[in-house]
């Protein structure tokens, strides 16, 4: 028995993946291709992708919004578990990795369900209908996290889920006076979420920290 979350060393993390990860060959191939890219650290952990896919299945989410898509791994995980009439909007900036995402979505037979919008995310979000999404995953520029929170609360339906990635920020959230604006923004988000009466929440030590919020 333990009264706190375990610290996973490499051996225990390897065991976690060995006994639980059900990554498809396509997802494994996408992750391997992403691993050699200069911004490979943007890739979510595979167990996090599987967890988010389970959330989609548990909630029956039909309308999903993703802010920050990169090579499309997380979008592919979630889209695969949407009902047949499900649709996803992905927000990102133009980059070479856009083509990688589209190629894998096409191979998975999910390209028709996923719309990739290439523009500053706040501009895209401003044009979307309030209360129209069942699940929103935010994993983009951290300095805008507080602004993304307000947009996500507007866009999520009542009872919808909002997920924030990287909320533990490799431990940098512990810095007393960080110079980095991204670190300060994540710290501000975490403090704001704890006291926000508009949502329920749980911060999980999955990947680099994943906060689940339910819009009340």
NUROLO-560311 format. One record per residue (C-alpha): residue in one letter; x, y, z. Coordinates in pm, whole numbers, padded with zeros to 5 digits, always signed. Layout:
<rotors>
AXYZ...
</rotors>
This chain:
<rotors>
X+00000+00000+00000X+00115+00356-00063X-00036+00694+00017X+00129+00886-00267X+00202+00851-00638X+00495+00627-00723X+00814+00761-00874X+00869+00566-01198X+01230+00479-01273X+01322+00346-01617X+01265-00017-01520X+00920+00044-01372X+00820+00267-01664X+00929-00006-01903X+00714-00254-01712X+00416-00014-01733X+00447-00004-02110X+00509-00377-02136X+00193-00480-01954X-00047-00207-02068X+00045-00033-02394X-00169-00146-02689X-00010+00078-02950X-00102-00014-03306X+00175-00069-03565X+00065+00254-03737X+00094+00459-03417X+00428+00296-03339X+00555+00387-03684X+00436+00747-03648X+00608+00777-03312X+00931+00636-03455X+00923+00882-03747X+00858+01171-03508X+01139+01065-03275X+01411+01175-03518X+01265+01521-03582X+01426+01833-03428X+01114+01904-03219X+01056+01543-03116X+01000+01652-02756X+00661+01787-02865X+00540+01426-02901X+00316+01302-02621X+00396+00976-02443X+00227+00668-02589X+00055+00577-02264X-00093+00927-02255X-00229+00882-02606X-00389+00554-02502X-00538+00717-02193X-00690+01000-02395X-00830+00751-02644X-00998+00575-02354X-01146+00905-02237X-01297+00955-02582X-01446+00608-02571X-01577+00648-02215X-01743+00981-02287X-01861+00902-02638X-01711+01230-02755X-01828+01319-03106X-01687+01670-03136X-01321+01705-03041X-01096+02010-03057X-00718+01988-03039X-00493+02290-02993X-00142+02188-03095X-00120+01884-03324X+00243+01843-03442X+00272+01511-03635X-00079+01404-03543X-00018+01125-03290X-00262+01245-03023X-00523+01333-03285X-00493+00985-03435X-00531+00822-03093X-00850+01015-03019X-01003+01010-03368X-00976+00632-03381X-01215+00607-03086X-01472+00864-03203X-01809+00732-03323X-01844+00710-03702X-02019+01047-03710X-01745+01208-03497X-01545+01504-03619X-01223+01669-03494X-01078+02013-03552X-00701+02043-03506X-00528+02380-03466X-00161+02428-03553X+00080+02652-03739X+00222+02571-04084X+00521+02339-04072X+00678+02040-04242X+00518+01815-03982X+00166+01899-04111X+00220+01664-04405X+00328+01385-04171X+00006+01417-03972X-00211+01416-04282X-00029+01116-04428X-00090+00901-04119X-00451+01014-04082X-00507+00914-04444X-00345+00575-04393X-00565+00517-04087X-00877+00597-04287X-00959+00891-04061X-00861+01189-04276X-01223+01273-04357X-01302+01309-03986X-01013+01543-03903X-00990+01906-04015X-00650+02069-03974X-00667+02449-03951X-00334+02625-03993X-00342+02965-03822X-00270+03114-03478X-00491+02904-03253X-00665+03194-03080X-00780+03320-03420X-00923+02978-03506X-01090+02939-03167X-01256+03280-03192X-01448+03162-03498X-01586+02844-03341X-01934+02801-03195X-01974+02821-02817X-02062+02500-02636X-02002+02283-02940X-01725+02046-02823X-01734+01734-02607X-01358+01718-02550X-01082+01976-02591X-00709+01890-02572X-00466+02180-02532X-00097+02118-02603X+00030+02431-02779X+00227+02746-02693X+00233+02756-02315X+00237+03135-02283X-00122+03138-02410X-00249+02867-02174X-00452+03112-01960X-00616+03249-02276X-00681+02896-02403X-00856+02818-02075X-01111+03093-02128X-01169+02990-02489X-01200+02624-02389X-01459+02706-02124X-01658+02894-02385X-01631+02620-02645X-01688+02312-02429X-02042+02193-02368X-02166+02154-02013X-02012+01834-01881X-01745+01840-02151X-01379+01759-02085X-01086+01999-02119X-00734+01852-02107X-00417+02055-02053X-00079+01895-02129X+00265+01969-01978X+00125+02110-01654X+00422+01980-01453X+00666+02120-01712X+00952+01882-01625X+00951+02022-01271X+01009+02382-01376X+00675+02477-01219X+00863+02465-00887X+01080+02763-00978X+01013+03056-00746X+01074+03338-00994X+01108+03190-01342X+01241+03407-01624X+01067+03191-01884X+00719+03323-01981X+00601+02969-02061X+00682+02854-01709X+00505+03154-01559X+00198+03088-01773X+00175+02724-01667X+00215+02824-01303X-00064+03079-01345X-00287+02825-01516X-00237+02564-01245X-00318+02812-00970X-00622+02940-01158X-00759+02592-01225X-00747+02493-00860X-00989+02767-00755X-01203+02799-01069X-01567+02732-00971X-01663+02666-01334X-01497+02325-01348X-01399+02006-01168X-01040+01891-01206X-00772+01633-01145X-00403+01671-01226X-00246+01337-01319X+00128+01261-01332X+00094+01117-01683X+00363+01216-01932X+00469+01570-01838X+00155+01623-01631X-00201+01612-01765X-00487+01807-01608X-00842+01688-01669X-01118+01945-01628X-01492+01889-01649X-01699+02195-01732X-01976+02230-01476
</rotors>
